[in-house]
Amino acid sequence: MDRFQLDDSGARALHRFAVLSTCVTFCLIFVGGLVTSTGSALAVPDWPLAFGKLIPAWKGGIRFEFGHRVVAGTVVILTLILMVWAWRAERRGWVRRLAYIAFGLVVFQAVLGGVTVLLELPLAIAVSHAATAQAFFCIMVAIAMVTNPAWEGAPRRQEAPARIALATLAGITTAVIYVQILIGALMRHLGAGLVIPDFPLSFGHLLPPYFNEYIAVNFAHRCGALVVTVMIIWTAARVFTVHRNERPLVRAASLLLVLLACQITLGALTIWTGRAVVPTTAHVAVGAGVLATALALTLRASHLLTPASNRAPAREAEAGRVTGHGVTA
């Protein structure tokens, strides 16, 4: 079947649908966090049915677990539509492939969710479920960005010489945030969220006075938060000092700092309230927002900026030195 060329209205429609699908995916992450925060992961013990029915009684923890399944089913349907739409209408092959990968991931994610229930929350599968969810969300964010009709028309400019390009720095920051989220998922599913009961100290000390596997994971998550904070501040500082005239980059960096502050506050509140449902769930959701914003900054930087080559200036300087010593005329 031949693909048709999207006109301006068709391109905007595809972009809006991609944004809608991404927003629903974010809701899915929030609801998934709510399931964990309320301890409702096994409230419905079977899958794909619920107590042998299509729709179970709507009470207790079943509301959270079955609600999660409903939102997940909605995301699968939306991603299927997005994939077909992109296959039919999107001329860029790499964008179509992103849509295919997104649909494959969401199906894999659904299967992992079912296996998690059927095997009663095995740690490796539960953490893999969280890892796949974040990867899928990142791909949906990327699709929403690149289907914007303004994406292709954005002018590029040469980036000032630097030891590390902004896109590379932002990409490393994104990877660090992703690893931090995985450590957080491991901590949650181990039930180690409150094994260190105070914050910002650990048992009243800078370092825990003793360790076991639970304390080690919890403390690793705290150390990871410090690394993430440093990387985000470094990335944002580069944007504000070198690229302050690039409004898309400044907006993304500003949002990244705001979300970081919210995330640190929510992490503290999670401990101080004994893992109350609202701050604990919000901590999961905002963490996904931090990851998505860092990814958006990475994509925008790689799209708007052409990294400067440090070799050419070095060759020119060497040529100047040689000429100055009279070796060449």
C-alpha positions as CSV (number, residue, x, y, z in Angstrom):
1,M,0.0,0.0,0.0
2,D,1.5,3.4,-1.1
3,R,2.1,6.0,1.6
4,F,0.5,9.4,1.2
5,Q,2.2,12.7,1.8
6,L,1.0,14.5,4.9
7,D,-0.2,18.0,4.4
8,D,0.2,20.6,7.1
9,S,-3.1,19.7,8.8
10,G,-2.3,16.0,8.6
11,A,1.1,16.5,10.0
12,R,-0.3,18.5,12.9
13,A,-3.0,15.8,13.5
14,L,-0.4,13.1,13.7
15,H,1.7,15.2,16.1
16,R,-1.2,15.9,18.3
17,F,-2.1,12.3,18.4
18,A,1.5,11.4,19.3
19,V,1.4,14.0,22.1
20,L,-2.0,12.6,23.4
21,S,-0.5,9.1,23.4
22,T,2.6,10.3,25.3
23,C,0.4,12.0,27.9
24,V,-1.6,8.8,28.4
25,T,1.7,6.9,28.8
26,F,2.7,9.3,31.5
27,C,-0.6,8.6,33.2
28,L,0.2,4.9,33.0
29,I,3.5,5.5,34.8
30,F,1.7,7.4,37.5
31,V,-0.9,4.7,37.9
32,G,1.8,2.0,38.0
33,G,3.5,4.0,40.7
34,L,0.2,4.1,42.6
35,V,-0.2,0.4,42.4
36,T,3.3,-0.1,44.0
37,S,2.7,2.7,46.6
38,T,-0.6,1.2,47.7
39,G,0.8,-2.4,47.8
40,S,-1.9,-3.4,45.2
41,A,0.3,-5.2,42.7
42,L,-1.3,-8.6,43.5
43,A,-4.8,-7.4,44.3
44,V,-5.9,-9.1,41.1
45,P,-4.2,-12.5,41.2
46,D,-4.8,-13.6,37.6
47,W,-4.1,-12.3,34.1
48,P,-5.3,-11.4,31.5
49,L,-8.7,-11.8,33.2
50,A,-9.4,-10.5,36.7
51,F,-10.8,-13.0,39.0
52,G,-11.9,-14.9,35.9
53,K,-13.9,-11.9,34.7
54,L,-13.4,-9.1,32.2
55,I,-14.4,-6.5,34.8
56,P,-14.0,-7.4,38.5
57,A,-15.7,-5.8,41.5
58,W,-14.4,-2.2,41.8
59,K,-13.2,-2.2,45.4
60,G,-10.0,-2.0,47.6
61,G,-6.7,-2.5,45.9
62,I,-8.5,-3.9,42.9
63,R,-9.3,-0.3,41.9
64,F,-5.6,0.5,41.5
65,E,-4.5,-2.7,39.9
66,F,-7.4,-3.1,37.5
67,G,-7.3,0.6,36.7
68,H,-3.6,0.2,35.8
69,R,-4.6,-2.6,33.4
70,V,-7.3,-0.4,31.8
71,V,-4.9,2.5,31.2
72,A,-2.3,0.0,29.9
73,G,-4.8,-1.4,27.4
74,T,-5.6,2.1,26.3
75,V,-1.9,2.8,25.7
76,V,-1.6,-0.3,23.7
77,I,-4.5,0.7,21.5
78,L,-3.2,4.2,21.1
79,T,0.3,3.0,20.2
80,L,-1.2,0.6,17.6
81,I,-3.1,3.4,16.0
82,L,0.1,5.6,16.0
83,M,2.1,2.9,14.4
84,V,-0.4,2.3,11.6
85,W,-0.7,6.0,11.1
86,A,3.0,6.5,10.9
87,W,3.4,3.5,8.6
88,R,0.8,4.9,6.2
89,A,1.6,8.6,6.3
90,E,5.2,9.2,7.6
91,R,7.8,9.6,4.9
92,R,10.8,9.4,7.2
93,G,11.8,5.8,7.6
94,W,13.5,6.3,10.9
95,V,10.3,7.8,12.4
96,R,8.3,4.9,11.2
97,R,10.8,2.6,12.8
98,L,10.5,4.5,16.1
99,A,6.7,3.8,15.9
100,Y,7.3,0.1,15.3
101,I,9.7,-0.1,18.2
102,A,7.2,1.7,20.4
103,F,4.5,-0.8,19.6
104,G,6.8,-3.8,20.1
105,L,7.9,-2.4,23.5
106,V,4.4,-1.7,24.8
107,V,3.3,-5.3,23.9
108,F,6.5,-6.7,25.6
109,Q,5.6,-4.4,28.6
110,A,2.1,-5.8,28.8
111,V,3.5,-9.4,28.7
112,L,6.0,-8.5,31.4
113,G,3.2,-7.1,33.5
114,G,1.2,-10.3,33.1
115,V,4.2,-12.5,34.0
116,T,4.8,-10.3,37.1
117,V,1.3,-11.1,38.3
118,L,1.3,-14.8,37.4
119,L,4.7,-15.4,39.1
120,E,3.8,-13.2,42.1
121,L,6.2,-10.3,41.7
122,P,9.6,-11.9,40.9
123,L,12.2,-9.2,41.5
124,A,14.0,-9.4,38.1
125,I,10.7,-9.3,36.1
126,A,9.3,-6.5,38.2
127,V,12.4,-4.4,37.7
128,S,12.4,-5.2,34.0
129,H,8.8,-4.1,33.8
130,A,9.8,-0.7,35.3
131,A,12.8,-0.4,33.0
132,T,10.7,-1.2,29.9
133,A,8.1,1.3,30.9
134,Q,10.6,4.1,31.1
135,A,12.2,3.2,27.8
136,F,8.8,3.1,26.1
137,F,7.9,6.5,27.6
138,C,11.2,7.9,26.2
139,I,10.4,6.6,22.7
140,M,6.9,8.1,22.8
141,V,8.4,11.5,23.9
142,A,10.8,11.3,20.9
143,I,8.0,10.5,18.5
144,A,5.9,13.4,19.8
145,M,8.9,15.7,19.3
146,V,9.9,14.7,15.8
147,T,6.4,14.6,14.4
148,N,6.0,18.3,15.2
149,P,5.8,20.0,11.7
150,A,8.3,22.6,13.0
151,W,10.9,20.0,13.8
152,E,12.3,19.7,10.3
153,G,12.3,23.4,9.6
154,A,14.4,24.3,12.7
155,P,17.6,26.1,11.6
156,R,20.9,24.5,12.7
157,R,24.0,26.4,13.8
158,Q,27.6,25.6,14.6
159,E,28.3,24.9,18.3
160,A,31.2,26.7,19.9
161,P,34.2,24.4,20.5
162,A,34.0,22.6,23.8
163,R,35.6,19.5,25.4
164,I,32.2,17.8,25.2
165,A,29.3,18.7,23.0
166,L,26.0,19.8,24.6
167,A,24.1,16.9,23.0
168,T,26.7,14.4,24.4
169,L,26.6,16.0,27.8
170,A,22.8,15.9,27.9
171,G,22.8,12.3,26.6
172,I,25.1,11.2,29.4
173,T,22.8,13.0,31.9
174,T,19.8,11.2,30.4
175,A,21.6,7.8,30.8
176,V,22.5,8.6,34.4
177,I,18.9,9.5,35.2
178,Y,17.7,6.3,33.6
179,V,20.1,4.2,35.7
180,Q,19.0,6.1,38.8
181,I,15.3,5.3,38.0
182,L,16.2,1.6,37.7
183,I,18.0,1.7,41.1
184,G,14.8,3.3,42.5
185,A,12.7,0.5,41.0
186,L,15.0,-2.1,42.5
187,M,14.7,-0.4,45.9
188,R,10.9,-0.2,45.7
189,H,10.5,-3.9,44.7
190,L,12.9,-5.0,47.4
191,G,10.8,-3.1,50.0
192,A,13.9,-1.1,51.0
193,G,12.5,2.4,50.6
194,L,12.5,3.1,54.4
195,V,15.4,0.8,55.4
196,I,17.3,4.1,56.1
197,P,14.7,6.0,58.1
198,D,16.2,9.5,58.1
199,F,17.1,12.1,55.5
200,P,19.5,13.7,54.5
201,L,21.6,11.7,57.0
202,S,21.7,7.9,57.2
203,F,21.1,6.7,60.7
204,G,22.4,10.0,61.9
205,H,25.6,9.7,59.9
206,L,26.9,10.8,56.5
207,L,27.5,7.1,55.7
208,P,25.5,4.2,57.1
209,P,27.3,2.7,60.1
210,Y,26.6,-0.8,58.7
211,F,25.4,-2.4,55.5
212,N,23.2,-5.2,54.2
213,E,21.8,-5.6,50.7
214,Y,18.8,-3.4,51.5
215,I,20.8,-0.6,53.0
216,A,23.2,-0.8,50.1
217,V,20.5,-0.4,47.5
218,N,18.9,2.4,49.4
219,F,22.1,4.3,49.9
220,A,23.1,3.7,46.2
221,H,19.8,5.4,45.3
222,R,20.8,8.4,47.5
223,C,24.2,8.6,45.9
224,G,22.7,8.3,42.5
225,A,20.5,11.3,43.3
226,L,23.6,13.3,44.1
227,V,25.2,12.3,40.8
228,V,22.0,13.1,38.9
229,T,21.9,16.5,40.6
230,V,25.5,17.3,39.6
231,M,24.9,16.2,36.0
232,I,21.7,18.2,35.6
233,I,23.2,21.4,37.1
234,W,26.3,20.9,34.8
235,T,24.0,20.5,31.7
236,A,21.8,23.4,32.6
237,A,24.8,25.7,33.3
238,R,26.2,24.9,29.9
239,V,22.9,25.9,28.3
240,F,22.5,29.1,30.3
241,T,26.1,30.3,29.7
242,V,26.8,29.1,26.1
243,H,23.4,28.7,24.5
244,R,21.2,31.3,26.3
245,N,20.0,32.6,22.9
246,E,18.5,29.2,22.0
247,R,15.0,29.4,23.5
248,P,14.1,25.7,23.1
249,L,17.2,24.7,24.9
250,V,16.8,27.3,27.7
251,R,13.2,26.2,28.3
252,A,14.1,22.5,28.5
253,A,17.0,23.3,30.9
254,S,14.8,25.5,33.1
255,L,12.1,22.8,33.3
256,L,14.8,20.2,34.1
257,L,16.0,22.3,37.1
258,V,12.4,22.8,38.3
259,L,11.6,19.1,38.1
260,L,14.9,18.2,39.8
261,A,14.0,20.5,42.8
262,C,10.5,18.8,42.9
263,Q,12.0,15.4,42.7
264,I,14.4,16.0,45.6
265,T,11.6,17.4,47.7
266,L,9.3,14.5,47.0
267,G,12.1,12.0,47.8
268,A,12.6,13.7,51.2
269,L,8.8,13.8,51.8
270,T,8.6,10.1,50.9
271,I,11.0,9.3,53.8
272,W,9.6,11.9,56.3
273,T,6.0,10.7,55.8
274,G,6.9,7.0,56.0
275,R,6.2,6.4,52.3
276,A,2.8,8.1,52.2
277,V,0.9,7.3,48.9
278,V,0.8,10.8,47.4
279,P,4.5,11.8,47.7
280,T,5.7,8.3,46.9
281,T,3.6,8.0,43.7
282,A,4.5,11.6,42.7
283,H,8.2,10.8,43.1
284,V,7.8,8.0,40.6
285,A,5.9,10.2,38.1
286,V,8.2,13.2,38.4
287,G,11.2,10.9,38.0
288,A,9.8,10.0,34.6
289,G,9.3,13.7,33.9
290,V,12.9,14.4,34.7
291,L,14.0,11.6,32.3
292,A,11.8,12.8,29.5
293,T,12.9,16.4,29.9
294,A,16.6,15.4,29.8
295,L,15.9,13.3,26.7
296,A,14.1,16.2,25.1
297,L,17.0,18.5,25.7
298,T,19.4,15.9,24.2
299,L,17.3,15.6,21.1
300,R,16.9,19.3,20.7
301,A,20.6,19.9,21.2
302,S,21.6,17.2,18.6
303,H,19.0,18.6,16.1
304,L,19.8,22.3,16.5
305,L,23.6,22.3,17.0
306,T,26.3,21.0,14.8
307,P,29.3,20.0,17.1
308,A,32.4,22.0,16.4
309,S,35.4,20.1,15.2
310,N,38.4,20.6,17.4
311,R,40.8,19.1,14.9
312,A,40.6,21.8,12.3
313,P,41.6,24.7,14.6
314,A,44.5,22.4,15.9
315,R,45.7,21.8,12.3
316,E,45.5,25.5,11.5
317,A,47.5,26.4,14.6
318,E,50.1,23.8,13.7
319,A,50.3,25.1,10.2
320,G,50.8,28.6,11.6
321,R,53.6,27.5,13.8
322,V,55.3,25.7,10.9
323,T,55.0,28.7,8.7
324,G,56.3,31.0,11.4
325,H,59.4,29.0,11.7
326,G,60.0,29.3,8.0
327,V,59.6,25.6,7.2
328,T,56.9,26.5,4.6
329,A,56.2,29.6,2.7
